[in-house]
Amino acid sequence: MLSPYRVLDLTNERGLLCGQILGDLGADVIKVEPPGGSPARRIGPFLADNPHPDRSLFWWAYNRNKRSITLDLESADGRDVFHRLLDGAHFVIESDDPGYLAARGLGYRDLSVRNPALVYVSITPFGQNGPKAGYAATDLTLMASCGVMIQTGDDGRPPLRLGVPQAWLHGCADGAVGALIANHEHVRSGIGQHVDVSVQQSAALATQFGIVSAAIGADTWHRISGGLKVGPLDVPLVWRAKDGYVALSVLFGPSIGPFSARLMRYLYDEGGCDAALRDKDWIGYGDLLFGGKEPVENYAAITRLVAEFVAARTKADLFKAATERNLLLAPITTIDEVMASPQFAAREYFREVEHPELAGKFRYPGPFAKFGAAPIKYRYRPPTVGEHNREIYAELGLSPSRIAELERKGII
C-alpha cells in the first residue's frame, strides 16, 4: 500500500513502533542509527541472555520491515549524506526532545525548505510546546500524567503502572495514523506538514475518557485491585476461576445491564441464585443503588455470590456458557495459552521469520491487520547494525571509495 514511499526513521527507543507500522504497510523504511547502533539495541531481554546489539528482543519487537544504515548526524559530513537521503524521502519520524534535531539543522523547518512535500512526525512526551514541553519523562511519569495510573493498583495504596511499558506505544500508533492523514492531504494538495504527537495526550485515551468524569459531573473512577471503585461501589472486573481468571462485568444500565440479566439467568439455571435475583431490573438497578433505595451492601453481596459461582468453574466452562448465553465474560489467557490459541492458528497469525545471521527461524507476532488486496508481508527481519549501508549508500550514488572513506572517518 505504501510501497512508493520512503520513510527516514530517526527515532530512538521511544518511537520505533511508528516506523514499523509504516514498514508493515509497505513503505521503504530506512532506520538511521548512530555508528555502532541504536541505544535501543542495548535494551533487554536478549536472545539466550547474550547482550549483543543484534540479539535484543526489544529491538526485534519494533524493527521488522526496516533497512538499517549507520550515520553520524552530529557531523557535517553525516548531515550532507542525510540531505541526499532526504531528497528521495516522503516521511521523517523522530522522537528526540523538542528542539534537539532543530539545533542540528534537522528540524522540520530546515528540512521542509529542502523538501517542501515532507511529512515530518515528532513523537515527544508532551508535544513541541506548552509548559511541560521540555520536561524529562519516562513511561512511569507519562502514564501518571495522563491519568491512566489513577485506575491501576490497589485501593488505599499508591497507583501502579502496567508492567509492560505502554505510553510510547500509544504515541507511536498515533504518529503512524497522523503520518497517513498528513500524506492524504499531501496527495490532495502537494503540501507537507509537521505532525506533532504528544504521548501524554495519546495515552490519555486509555482512560476510556475517565479523566473527564469530574468535568462533566459524573462519578469518577478509583482503583481497586482487579476492578474499579465507582461512587460507593467496588466493581470487580477480574474474577478467580477454578483454573485461572476471567474478565467479567456485573453492572447495570442500558449498555451492560442486559448482560448482567443474562448472567443471573445462568446462575439461576445452575442453582447459583434465587428467582428474585434472576428477575432484578438490571437496567435500572443503578438508580436504586445511587438513589439510596437499595443498600450498597446488597450489590456487594451479589458480587460475592457471583465470585463463589465463578470460582467453582473452569475458564473453558465459563467461556462456553458466555458464547451460548451471550454473556460479557472472557477468559484471561496465559502466554502459553496465547501461543497455542486455535483462533490465532486459524488466522495464521504467528509467523516464522528467518534470521540468516543466526542460522535459524524465530516465531514473531503476526500482522496487526489482514488486508485482502495488499496483505502485510514480513519483507525484512529486524536489521543488524548498519546491515544495508553499502546497499543504500550505493543507491544514493556514493562510490565504493567514498563509502570506504566515510567508514574510516567514523561517519557511517
N, C-alpha and C positions, 0 to 999 in steps of 0.2 A: 504493500500500500504506500509506503514512504520510500520505495527504492530509488526514486530520482534525487532524494535529499541527502545532504551530508550534515552531520552533527559533530561539532568540536566539543568534547566533554572535558571541561577543565575542573570538574568537581573534585573535592576531597571526599573523605569518608562520609560526609553528611549528605551528599547529593547524588550518589552513584545510581540509585534506582531509576531516576528520571531518564538518564541516557539508555538504560537497559530497556525501559518501556518503548522508547522510540526505536531502538535497535530491533526489538521483537516485532515491531510494526514494519520493519524492512529498511529503515534508514541505515546509511553507512555511518556508523558512529566511530569516531576516532578518539580514543581515550588518550589524552595528553598528560603524561606523567613526568615528574622531575627525573633527572638522571638518577638511576638507582631504584626507581619505582615509587609508586604512591605510598604515603604513610598508611593507607588503608590495608596494604598488604601485610602490615605488621600486627593486624588485629586478629586474634584467635577466635574460635579454635582452629587448629591446624591438622591437616591430614597426618595420621599416625603420630600426632604430637611432635611433628618436626617443624619448628618455627622458620620455615623457608618462605620467601616472598611469593613463590608460585604455588604454595600449598595452603594458603589461608582460605578456610571455608567461608569466612566473611566476604572475602574478595570474590570467590566463586559465586556467592549468592546474588551478587548485584552487577556482574560484569560480563554476562554472556552476550553474544551478538555484538561485540565490540572488537575493534582492532586497536593495538597499543603502539604508541610511539613515546620515546623519551625526548624531552626538550626543556632546556633551561630558560624559562621565561624571565628570569632575573637579568639575563644578559641581553645586550643589544643584538648580537648575532642570533640569539634564540628568538627574539621578538621579530626580527626580519623574516626568519623562516616561518614563524606563525602567521605573519601577514600574508605570505604566499598561500598558506593553507586557507586563510580566511577568504581569499578571493573566490574559492570554489565552494564555500560553505553556505548553508542556509540557516543553521541554528548554532548558537553558542550557549552552553549551560555552565554555570559556575555556582559555587556555594561558599565562597570566601566571605569574610566580614565586609560589610559595606565600605566601599572606598579602597579596599586593598588592591584590586586589579586596576581601578581607575588611576591610582597613584603610579602605576607602571605603564600607563598608556594603553591599557587593555580593557577599560570600561566601555559601557555601551556607547557613550557619546563619541569616544575616539574611534571605535571600530565601525560604527554606523556611518561615519564620514567616508570610510574606505568602501564599505558595503552597505548602502542605504536600505537594501531589502532584508537585512539581517534581523532575525528574531533572536533576541538575547534574553535568556532566562536566568534570573538570580534567585537562589533559594537561601534565605538567611533566617536567623532566629525570629527577628521582629520586623523584618522589612527594611527598606532602604532609608526610611525617615521616621520621625517620631522620637519621643524622649528615651525610648529603650533601644533605638536602632544600633547603638554602639555597645550594648551590653554583651558580656560574655554569656554563653548559655550551654547547657548540657541537656540531654534527654530528660533528666530529672527536673531541671528548672523550667523547661518548656512545658512538660506535662502538668507541672504545678501552676504555671502562669496562665494556662488556657482553661483551667477548671476541671480537667479530667480527674485529677487525683483526689478531688474532694469526694468523689464517688467510690474510691477504691481503698479498701483496708477495713479494719475492724472499728466498730462503734466505740467511741471513747478513747481511741488511740490515734497517733498521727497518721496522716494519709500515706499511701504507698503508690509507687509507680508500677506499671506492668513489668514483669520480669524481662521480656524481650523489648529492647528499645523500639519505640513506635513513632515518636514525634517526627523525626526526619522523613520517615516513610510517607506520612501524610503529606508533607510538603513536597516530596518528590512526585507523588502521584498528581497533585495539583499542578506542579510545574509542567509535567508532561501534557496534561489537559490544556493548560494555558498556552503551551507552545503550539498545540494543534489549532486552538482557536485563533491565535495570532497569525498562524500560517494561512488559515482560511481567509482572513482579512487581506493578507499579502496577495493571495491568489486573485482576490477581487480587485484590489486597488494598487498592488505593487509596493505597498508601504510596509516596511519592517517596524518593529517596536520592541520596547523593553517590557518583559513580563516580570513583575516584582512579587515574589511569593514570600509571605510571612508564615513561618512554620507555626507560630502561635495561633494565627488565625485558622490555618488548615486543621490543626489538631483540635481546635475548639469545637469543630463539628462532631467530634467523637463523644461529646457530652450529650448528644441527641437533643440539643437545644435546652438541656437542663440549666445552662448558665443564664438563660433569660427568664427563668421561672419567677425570680423575685421581682424583676422589672414589670412583669405582666400580672403580678398579684397571685400567681399560682403557688401551690405547695412546693417548696424546694426539696431537692433530694439530698439525703445524707447517707453516708456509707454505713453498712453493716456487712460483716464478712459473708460473702455469698448472697448478697441481696442489697436492698436499699431501704432507707427509712423515709417514708412519705408521710408528713404530718405526724400523727400519733401512732402510725402503723409501722411495724417491722415486716417488710415484704421479702420473703425468701425467694431467690431466683435459682439457687443451686441446691439440689437435694441429694442425699445419700441413698443410693440404691443398694441392692444386695451385693452387686459386684462392681461398684464404681459410683458414678454420679450422673445425674441428668439435670438438664435445664428445664424449668417448669415455672409458669406464671399462674398464680391463683389470685386474680384481680377481678375488677368489675368495670362497668361502663359499657358503652355500645360496641367498642372495638374488641375488648378482651373478655367481657362478661359472658358472651355465648360459649367461649371455650371453657370457662370455669363451670358453666352449667353442664356441659357435656362431660367434664371431668367428674363432677359429682354424680352423674348418672352411672358412670363407670364404677365409681366407688360403691354405689348402692347395689349395682348388679353383682358385685363381688363380695357383698356383705360388709363393706367398709364404712358405711354411714347409714343414717335413717332416712325416711322419706321426707322429713322436714328440711333436712339439709339438701337433699336432692332437688326439692321444689323451690328453694330460695330464689328470690329475684336477684340474679347476679348482675343484671344490667343496672338496677337501681340500688344495689347494696351499698355503694359508696356514700350515697346520700344519707342512708340510715346511720352509717358509722360516723361520718363527719358532722352530721346534724345532731348527734347525741341521742338518737332514737334507739340505737343498739350499742351496747358496751363494746369498746375496743377489745376487751378481753375475749369476746366471742370470736373475733377474727383470729386471735392468737390460738384459741382452742381448735379452730378449723385447720390452721396450718400444722398444728401438732398431729392432728388426726391424719392429714394428708401425708405428713412425714413418716408416720408409722406404716401407712399403706405402701408408700413408695419403697421404704427400706426392706419390705418383705418380698420384693420382686426384682428380677434381673433387668438390666438395661434392655436386653432383647425383648423380654415380655412387655415392658412398658412401651417400647417403641412400636411393637406390633399393635398394641392397643391404640397408640397415637395415630397410626396410619389407618386403622379400621374405624376409629371413632372421631377422627379429625380433632385431635387434642393439640394444645400448644405445648408440646413436650418433645425434647430431643436428647439423645444420649450424649454425654461429654466423652469424647474419644481420647484414647491414649495415642502416643506417637506410633506404637506398633499397630494399633487398630487403623490408624490413618494409612499407614503403608500397605496394609492388607485389605483396604476398602474395596469391595466389589464395585462400588459406584465409580471410584477413580479408575479401576481396571477396565470397566466397560467403556469409559470415555477415553481410554488410552492416555491418561493424564501424565503419569510419570514417564520420563524419557531417559534412555541410556545415552550418555554423552561421551564420545571418545576423547581421551586425553593421551595423544601420542607421546608426549614428553614423559608420561608416567607408564606408558605401555599398558593402559587399561581403560575400562569404561566405568563411569560413575552415574548413579541414579540422581536425576535432578527433578525438582518440581516442574510440572508442565506449563504450557502457555496459560496466561491469565484469561484468555477467551478463545472460543473456537469461531473462526471466520470461514464461511463456506466457500467464498470465491478466492480468498487470498489467505490461506491458513498460516499461522505463525510457524516459522521454521527456526531451528537452532543452527544457524549457519556457522557460528563460531563458538567454541567453548571459551571460557574466560581466558584472556591472553596472558602469556608470560611477559615479563618485564621487557618492554621495547621489542616485542616479537615482530612487529611489522615495520620497524624503522626503515630498512632498505626498500621494502615494497612501496611504502607511502612516499618516502623522500624521492624515490625514482619517479613516482607519478608526478611529483612537483617539478621534475626536470633537473634535479640535482644530480651531478655526475658522481660516479663512484669515488673519484678522488676528493670531491667536495664533501661527500658523506664521511669519508675516512678522516678528513681534516676536522670536521665538526666533532667526530668521536674523540680524536686526540685532544681537542680543546675542552672536552667535557661538556659540550653544548647539547649533545644527544647521547 
